[in-house]
Amino acid sequence: MTENSNTDKPWGGRFSESTDAFVEAFTASVNFDRRLYQYDIQGSQAHARMLAKVGVLSDAERDIILEGLDRIGQAIAQGEFEWSVRLEDVHMNIEARLTALIGEAGKKLHTGRSRNDQVATDLRLYLREQIDAVCAEIRRLQNGLLLIAEREAETIMPGFTHLQVAMPVTFGHHMLAWFENLQRDHQRLLECRKRVNIMPLGAAALAGTSFPIDRHYTAKLLGFDCPTENSLDAVSDRDFAIEFCSCAALVLVHLSRFSEELILWASAQFDFIDLPDRFCTGSSIMPQKKNPDVPELVRGKSGRVIGHLVGLLTLMKGQPLAYNKDNQEDKEPLFDSVDTLLGCLRAFADMVPALQVRTESMRRAAASGYATATDLADYLVRKGVAFRDAHEIVGMAVRAGIETGRDLSEMQLAELQSLSPVIQSDVFQVLTVEGSVSARNHFGGTAPEQVRAAVARARNRLRDSGN
């Protein structure tokens, strides 16, 4: 046997010519799929236990396999394992090392399975754990938002539509809006996890195996809810990875929008917040600069994960059943999506609770831009004026204010009464920003009382969810 003979490979018996060196490197995945090693070992140990249970392996063979896999896992964790591109992937590297360690029993481990169902199982084990980590970071960020919302329940800021001043809101209420975005993200990820937590192992290459395997036993050992129903679907499905990337893209869309607000609010033009120095950098040429690098990077990184989602959808759309080599390309975008999402969530969970709010700047901004115009219209309606007529009256009041450079609250009672005789001195109670936010005192409203109640409900929801 020559060193480059394909008989060195587990599938080499059918081939008469060794693999081209470039093709060998081009088709190998070990440089990136080695990060699945602990899940590959976990799956292999469960498979060995199942094979012994059904009599395919002896108890002695099972035990030596389990011990050998433990030794390999320790060697990899300690950086003492030598990975080989010639062995293509994480699966064959571990199997070859196992056989070198324990001999003939190592060659029996692959009985009743294929790399097709093996990698699908590894990916699901990996992704299940990563979803748990992502959900924990979302919860950490949500708890930070609740701290700010409670602290700033009475802090008034302008609410915007079209990035134009619309109506006064409280900063606490605004933070709770981001809490709700993340709550839906968390729910989507938990739903995704349910579909991830189904075991492909035992589907073998595509049709199952002739050995008397017990897939429900293996699923129980690995903590899966159940085995997959159809062997063809089991090895060719990457829906779970696409669904996760879809969830991840949505989380990052939310974080990107949040980033845009933080970037605007931290600017001298808004001056609503101050980002902690440890989350910012300076300029090499302009000494006065304090750049909001963390939110800018999060905003930028959202595009990576959106791109990975599109890439995975494109990867799958033309594949016939069952497994195809194309699916090797699922791992790098999935891995990068996980890493990017976890990094962005960690940065936000660390940064957001440390935000410093510039209360007076926010209030001044809310008091400008005629933010209480809707309150004046509501006042007129309560006095019996039809809404469309009230809308026109307030529009004329705003135009007069623009022409004279005054807010509605700064206008004289007589001026307002010239537009509508129903206006009385009590109108000025609704033209203050404090009166405006206090008037929205209903479930889901921006009034400080409602913000505090919403924070309490949110904490109960987090506690009751248990995750």
C-alpha positions as CSV (number, residue, x, y, z in Angstrom):
1,M,0.0,0.0,0.0
2,T,1.5,3.4,-1.0
3,E,1.2,6.3,1.3
4,N,-1.2,8.1,-1.0
5,S,-3.4,5.1,-1.8
6,N,-7.1,5.6,-1.3
7,T,-7.1,2.3,0.5
8,D,-5.8,4.5,3.4
9,K,-9.3,6.0,3.4
10,P,-12.4,4.4,4.9
11,W,-14.0,4.4,1.4
12,G,-10.9,3.7,-0.6
13,G,-11.6,0.1,-1.6
14,R,-13.6,1.1,-4.7
15,F,-10.9,3.5,-6.1
16,S,-7.8,2.7,-8.1
17,E,-6.2,6.1,-8.0
18,S,-5.4,8.3,-5.1
19,T,-7.2,11.6,-4.6
20,D,-5.6,14.7,-6.2
21,A,-3.8,16.6,-3.4
22,F,-5.7,19.8,-4.2
23,V,-9.0,18.0,-4.3
24,E,-8.2,16.4,-1.0
25,A,-7.7,19.8,0.6
26,F,-10.6,21.4,-1.3
27,T,-13.1,18.8,-0.2
28,A,-11.9,18.4,3.4
29,S,-13.9,20.1,6.2
30,V,-11.8,19.2,9.2
31,N,-10.4,22.8,9.4
32,F,-13.8,24.1,10.5
33,D,-15.9,21.1,11.6
34,R,-13.4,20.1,14.2
35,R,-15.3,22.4,16.6
36,L,-17.9,19.6,16.6
37,Y,-15.6,17.2,18.3
38,Q,-17.3,17.0,21.7
39,Y,-20.7,16.4,20.0
40,D,-19.2,13.8,17.7
41,I,-17.8,12.0,20.7
42,Q,-21.0,12.4,22.6
43,G,-23.0,10.9,19.7
44,S,-20.5,8.1,19.2
45,Q,-20.6,7.1,22.8
46,A,-24.4,6.9,22.8
47,H,-24.2,4.9,19.6
48,A,-21.8,2.4,21.1
49,R,-24.0,2.0,24.2
50,M,-27.0,1.3,21.9
51,L,-25.0,-1.2,19.8
52,A,-24.1,-3.1,23.0
53,K,-27.7,-3.0,24.2
54,V,-28.9,-4.7,21.0
55,G,-26.1,-7.2,20.9
56,V,-24.1,-5.8,18.0
57,L,-21.2,-5.0,20.3
58,S,-20.1,-6.9,23.4
59,D,-20.0,-5.1,26.7
60,A,-16.2,-5.3,26.6
61,E,-16.1,-3.7,23.2
62,R,-18.5,-1.0,24.3
63,D,-16.4,-0.2,27.4
64,I,-13.1,0.0,25.5
65,I,-14.7,2.3,22.9
66,L,-16.1,4.6,25.5
67,E,-12.8,4.8,27.3
68,G,-10.9,5.4,24.0
69,L,-13.4,8.2,23.1
70,D,-12.9,9.8,26.5
71,R,-9.1,9.8,25.9
72,I,-9.5,11.4,22.5
73,G,-11.8,14.1,23.9
74,Q,-9.3,14.9,26.6
75,A,-6.4,15.1,24.1
76,I,-8.4,17.4,21.8
77,A,-9.4,19.7,24.8
78,Q,-5.7,19.9,25.8
79,G,-4.5,20.7,22.3
80,E,-2.6,17.4,22.0
81,F,-4.6,15.9,19.1
82,E,-3.1,16.0,15.6
83,W,-5.8,16.7,13.0
84,S,-5.3,15.4,9.4
85,V,-6.7,16.9,6.2
86,R,-6.2,13.5,4.6
87,L,-8.9,12.1,7.0
88,E,-11.3,14.7,5.6
89,D,-13.4,15.6,8.6
90,V,-13.9,15.5,12.3
91,H,-15.6,12.1,12.2
92,M,-12.9,10.2,10.4
93,N,-10.1,11.9,12.4
94,I,-11.7,10.7,15.6
95,E,-12.5,7.2,14.3
96,A,-9.0,6.7,12.9
97,R,-7.4,7.8,16.2
98,L,-9.8,5.5,18.1
99,T,-8.8,2.5,16.0
100,A,-5.1,3.3,16.5
101,L,-5.7,3.5,20.3
102,I,-7.9,0.4,20.8
103,G,-7.6,-1.7,17.7
104,E,-10.3,-3.8,16.1
105,A,-13.1,-2.6,18.3
106,G,-12.6,0.9,17.0
107,K,-13.5,-0.3,13.5
108,K,-16.9,-1.6,14.8
109,L,-18.1,1.7,16.1
110,H,-19.4,2.8,12.7
111,T,-21.8,-0.2,12.4
112,G,-25.3,0.9,11.7
113,R,-24.6,4.5,10.9
114,S,-23.1,6.8,8.2
115,R,-21.3,10.1,8.3
116,N,-24.6,11.5,6.8
117,D,-26.6,10.8,9.9
118,Q,-23.6,11.3,12.2
119,V,-23.0,14.9,11.1
120,A,-26.7,15.8,11.2
121,T,-26.7,14.6,14.8
122,D,-23.6,16.5,15.7
123,L,-25.0,19.7,14.3
124,R,-28.2,19.3,16.2
125,L,-26.4,18.6,19.4
126,Y,-24.2,21.6,18.8
127,L,-27.0,23.9,17.9
128,R,-29.2,22.9,20.8
129,E,-26.5,23.9,23.2
130,Q,-25.8,27.2,21.3
131,I,-29.5,28.1,21.4
132,D,-29.5,27.7,25.1
133,A,-26.5,30.1,25.3
134,V,-28.1,32.6,23.0
135,C,-31.3,32.5,25.1
136,A,-29.3,33.1,28.3
137,E,-27.7,36.2,26.7
138,I,-31.1,37.5,25.6
139,R,-32.4,37.1,29.1
140,R,-29.4,39.0,30.5
141,L,-30.0,41.9,28.1
142,Q,-33.7,41.9,28.9
143,N,-33.0,42.1,32.6
144,G,-30.7,45.1,31.9
145,L,-33.5,46.8,30.0
146,L,-35.9,46.3,32.9
147,L,-33.4,47.9,35.3
148,I,-33.3,51.0,33.0
149,A,-37.0,51.0,32.4
150,E,-37.7,51.0,36.1
151,R,-35.1,53.7,36.8
152,E,-36.2,55.9,34.0
153,A,-40.0,55.4,34.4
154,E,-40.6,59.2,34.7
155,T,-37.8,60.4,32.3
156,I,-39.5,62.1,29.4
157,M,-38.2,62.0,25.9
158,P,-39.7,62.7,22.4
159,G,-41.3,59.8,20.7
160,F,-40.6,59.7,17.0
161,T,-42.3,58.7,13.8
162,H,-40.4,59.3,10.5
163,L,-37.6,60.4,12.9
164,Q,-39.7,63.5,13.5
165,V,-40.9,64.5,17.0
166,A,-44.3,62.9,17.4
167,M,-45.5,62.7,21.0
168,P,-43.8,62.6,24.4
169,V,-43.0,59.2,25.8
170,T,-41.0,58.0,28.8
171,F,-37.5,56.6,28.3
172,G,-38.6,53.6,30.4
173,H,-41.5,52.9,28.0
174,H,-39.1,53.1,25.1
175,M,-36.7,50.5,26.7
176,L,-39.7,48.2,27.3
177,A,-40.4,48.3,23.5
178,W,-37.0,46.7,23.0
179,F,-37.7,44.2,25.8
180,E,-40.8,43.1,23.8
181,N,-38.8,42.7,20.6
182,L,-36.3,40.4,22.5
183,Q,-39.2,38.5,24.1
184,R,-40.5,37.5,20.7
185,D,-36.9,36.6,19.6
186,H,-36.6,34.4,22.7
187,Q,-39.9,32.6,22.0
188,R,-38.9,32.0,18.3
189,L,-35.6,30.5,19.4
190,L,-37.4,28.1,21.9
191,E,-39.7,27.0,19.1
192,C,-36.7,26.5,16.9
193,R,-35.0,24.4,19.6
194,K,-38.0,22.0,19.6
195,R,-37.4,21.3,16.0
196,V,-33.6,21.0,16.5
197,N,-34.1,18.5,19.3
198,I,-35.0,15.6,17.0
199,M,-32.4,12.9,16.4
200,P,-31.3,11.8,12.9
201,L,-28.8,9.1,14.1
202,G,-29.8,5.7,12.8
203,A,-31.0,6.9,9.4
204,A,-27.5,5.8,8.2
205,A,-26.7,6.9,4.7
206,L,-30.3,7.5,3.6
207,A,-32.4,4.3,4.0
208,G,-31.7,3.2,7.6
209,T,-29.8,0.1,8.5
210,S,-30.3,-3.7,8.5
211,F,-28.9,-3.9,12.1
212,P,-31.5,-4.2,14.9
213,I,-30.8,-0.7,16.3
214,D,-32.9,1.0,19.0
215,R,-33.1,4.7,17.9
216,H,-35.5,5.6,20.8
217,Y,-32.9,4.4,23.3
218,T,-30.1,6.4,21.6
219,A,-32.4,9.5,21.5
220,K,-33.0,9.2,25.2
221,L,-29.3,8.9,25.9
222,L,-28.6,12.1,23.9
223,G,-31.5,14.1,25.4
224,F,-33.4,14.3,22.1
225,D,-37.2,14.4,22.3
226,C,-37.5,11.6,19.7
227,P,-35.8,10.2,16.6
228,T,-36.7,11.5,13.1
229,E,-39.5,9.8,11.4
230,N,-38.1,9.4,7.9
231,S,-34.5,8.3,7.1
232,L,-34.3,10.3,3.8
233,D,-35.5,13.4,5.4
234,A,-33.2,12.9,8.4
235,V,-29.9,13.1,6.5
236,S,-30.9,15.7,3.9
237,D,-32.7,18.2,6.1
238,R,-31.0,21.4,7.1
239,D,-34.2,23.2,7.9
240,F,-33.1,23.5,11.5
241,A,-30.0,25.4,10.6
242,I,-31.9,27.7,8.3
243,E,-34.5,28.3,10.9
244,F,-31.9,29.2,13.5
245,C,-30.2,31.6,11.1
246,S,-33.6,33.2,10.4
247,C,-34.1,33.7,14.2
248,A,-30.6,35.0,14.5
249,A,-31.1,37.4,11.7
250,L,-34.3,38.8,13.3
251,V,-32.5,39.2,16.6
252,L,-29.7,41.2,14.9
253,V,-32.2,43.3,12.9
254,H,-33.6,44.3,16.3
255,L,-30.2,45.0,17.7
256,S,-29.2,46.9,14.6
257,R,-32.3,49.2,15.0
258,F,-31.5,49.6,18.7
259,S,-27.8,50.4,17.7
260,E,-29.0,53.1,15.3
261,E,-30.9,54.8,18.1
262,L,-28.0,54.6,20.5
263,I,-25.7,56.1,17.8
264,L,-28.1,59.0,17.2
265,W,-28.8,59.5,20.9
266,A,-25.1,59.6,21.8
267,S,-24.4,62.3,19.1
268,A,-24.0,66.0,20.1
269,Q,-27.1,66.8,18.0
270,F,-29.3,64.6,20.2
271,D,-27.3,64.4,23.5
272,F,-29.8,62.0,25.0
273,I,-27.3,59.5,26.4
274,D,-23.7,59.0,27.2
275,L,-22.1,55.6,26.3
276,P,-19.5,54.3,28.9
277,D,-16.0,55.0,27.7
278,R,-15.2,51.3,27.8
279,F,-17.6,50.7,24.9
280,C,-16.2,53.5,22.7
281,T,-13.0,54.4,21.0
282,G,-11.3,57.7,19.9
283,S,-10.0,59.2,16.8
284,S,-6.3,59.1,15.7
285,I,-6.5,62.7,14.5
286,M,-9.5,64.4,16.2
287,P,-8.9,64.4,20.0
288,Q,-12.5,65.4,20.9
289,K,-14.0,62.3,19.3
290,K,-15.8,59.5,21.2
291,N,-17.0,57.0,18.7
292,P,-19.9,54.6,19.4
293,D,-18.0,51.6,18.0
294,V,-19.9,48.8,19.7
295,P,-23.3,49.8,18.4
296,E,-21.8,50.6,15.0
297,L,-20.2,47.2,14.8
298,V,-23.4,45.4,15.9
299,R,-25.3,47.3,13.2
300,G,-22.7,46.2,10.7
301,K,-22.5,42.6,11.8
302,S,-26.2,42.2,11.3
303,G,-25.5,42.1,7.6
304,R,-23.3,39.0,8.0
305,V,-26.0,36.9,9.6
306,I,-28.6,38.1,7.1
307,G,-26.2,37.1,4.4
308,H,-25.7,33.7,5.9
309,L,-29.4,33.1,6.0
310,V,-29.7,33.9,2.3
311,G,-26.6,31.7,1.6
312,L,-28.1,28.7,3.4
313,L,-31.5,29.1,1.6
314,T,-29.6,29.2,-1.7
315,L,-27.5,26.2,-0.7
316,M,-30.6,24.1,-0.1
317,K,-32.9,25.2,-2.8
318,G,-31.6,23.0,-5.7
319,Q,-30.7,19.8,-3.9
320,P,-32.5,16.6,-4.6
321,L,-33.0,14.1,-1.7
322,A,-31.0,12.8,0.1
323,Y,-27.5,13.9,1.2
324,N,-25.3,15.9,-1.1
325,K,-21.8,17.2,-0.6
326,D,-23.2,20.7,-0.9
327,N,-24.3,20.3,2.7
328,Q,-20.7,20.6,3.8
329,E,-21.2,24.3,3.2
330,D,-23.8,24.6,5.9
331,K,-21.3,24.7,8.8
332,E,-19.2,27.8,8.3
333,P,-22.2,30.1,7.9
334,L,-24.0,28.4,10.8
335,F,-20.9,28.6,13.1
336,D,-20.3,32.3,12.2
337,S,-24.0,33.1,12.8
338,V,-23.8,31.6,16.2
339,D,-20.5,33.4,17.1
340,T,-21.7,36.7,15.7
341,L,-25.0,36.6,17.5
342,L,-23.5,35.6,20.8
343,G,-20.9,38.3,20.6
344,C,-23.4,41.0,19.7
345,L,-25.8,40.0,22.5
346,R,-23.0,39.9,25.0
347,A,-21.8,43.4,24.1
348,F,-25.3,44.8,24.4
349,A,-26.0,42.9,27.7
350,D,-22.9,44.5,29.1
351,M,-23.3,47.9,27.7
352,V,-27.0,48.7,28.0
353,P,-27.4,48.7,31.8
354,A,-24.4,51.1,32.0
355,L,-26.0,53.8,29.8
356,Q,-26.1,57.3,31.3
357,V,-29.3,59.2,30.5
358,R,-29.2,62.9,29.9
359,T,-32.6,63.7,31.4
360,E,-32.7,67.4,30.8
361,S,-31.7,67.1,27.2
362,M,-34.4,64.6,26.6
363,R,-37.0,66.7,28.2
364,R,-36.0,69.8,26.2
365,A,-36.3,67.8,23.0
366,A,-39.7,66.5,24.0
367,A,-40.9,70.0,24.8
368,S,-40.0,71.2,21.3
369,G,-41.4,70.1,18.0
370,Y,-45.0,70.5,19.1
371,A,-45.1,67.1,20.7
372,T,-48.3,67.8,22.5
373,A,-50.3,68.7,19.4
374,T,-52.2,65.4,19.6
375,D,-53.0,66.2,23.2
376,L,-54.6,69.5,22.2
377,A,-56.6,67.7,19.5
378,D,-57.8,65.2,22.1
379,Y,-58.7,68.1,24.4
380,L,-60.9,69.6,21.7
381,V,-62.6,66.3,21.0
382,R,-63.4,65.9,24.7
383,K,-65.0,69.4,24.4
384,G,-67.3,68.2,21.7
385,V,-65.3,69.2,18.6
386,A,-65.3,66.6,15.8
387,F,-61.9,65.1,15.4
388,R,-61.3,66.3,11.8
389,D,-62.2,69.8,12.9
390,A,-59.9,69.5,15.9
391,H,-57.1,68.3,13.7
392,E,-57.5,71.4,11.5
393,I,-57.6,73.8,14.5
394,V,-54.5,72.3,16.0
395,G,-52.7,72.5,12.6
396,M,-53.4,76.2,12.5
397,A,-52.1,76.6,16.1
398,V,-48.9,74.8,15.1
399,R,-48.5,77.0,12.1
400,A,-48.9,80.1,14.3
401,G,-46.3,78.7,16.7
402,I,-43.9,78.1,13.8
403,E,-44.3,81.6,12.5
404,T,-43.6,83.1,16.0
405,G,-41.1,80.6,17.2
406,R,-43.2,79.4,20.2
407,D,-44.4,76.0,21.4
408,L,-48.1,75.5,22.0
409,S,-47.6,75.6,25.7
410,E,-46.1,79.1,25.3
411,M,-49.0,80.6,23.5
412,Q,-51.5,82.9,25.2
413,L,-55.0,81.6,26.1
414,A,-56.6,84.3,23.9
415,E,-54.6,83.2,20.9
416,L,-55.8,79.6,21.3
417,Q,-59.4,80.8,21.9
418,S,-59.3,82.7,18.7
419,L,-58.9,79.3,17.0
420,S,-61.7,77.7,19.0
421,P,-63.9,79.2,21.7
422,V,-64.2,75.9,23.6
423,I,-60.6,76.2,24.7
424,Q,-60.4,77.2,28.4
425,S,-57.5,77.8,30.8
426,D,-57.4,74.1,31.7
427,V,-55.9,73.5,28.3
428,F,-52.4,74.2,29.6
429,Q,-52.6,71.1,31.8
430,V,-52.5,68.9,28.7
431,L,-49.9,71.0,26.8
432,T,-47.1,70.1,29.2
433,V,-45.0,67.0,28.4
434,E,-45.7,65.7,31.9
435,G,-49.4,66.0,31.4
436,S,-49.1,64.3,28.0
437,V,-47.4,61.2,29.2
438,S,-49.5,61.0,32.4
439,A,-52.6,61.0,30.3
440,R,-51.6,57.7,28.6
441,N,-52.4,55.8,31.8
442,H,-53.7,52.6,30.3
443,F,-52.4,49.1,29.8
444,G,-49.5,49.3,27.4
445,G,-49.3,53.1,27.7
446,T,-46.4,55.4,28.4
447,A,-47.5,56.8,31.7
448,P,-44.9,56.3,34.5
449,E,-47.4,54.2,36.5
450,Q,-48.0,51.9,33.5
451,V,-44.2,51.6,32.9
452,R,-43.7,50.4,36.5
453,A,-46.5,48.0,36.2
454,A,-45.2,46.7,32.9
455,V,-41.7,46.1,34.5
456,A,-43.3,44.1,37.2
457,R,-45.3,42.0,34.7
458,A,-42.2,41.5,32.6
459,R,-40.2,40.2,35.6
460,N,-43.0,37.8,36.4
461,R,-43.0,36.6,32.8
462,L,-39.2,35.9,33.0
463,R,-39.5,34.2,36.3
464,D,-42.5,32.0,35.2
465,S,-40.8,31.0,32.0
466,G,-37.9,29.5,34.0
467,N,-35.4,30.2,31.2
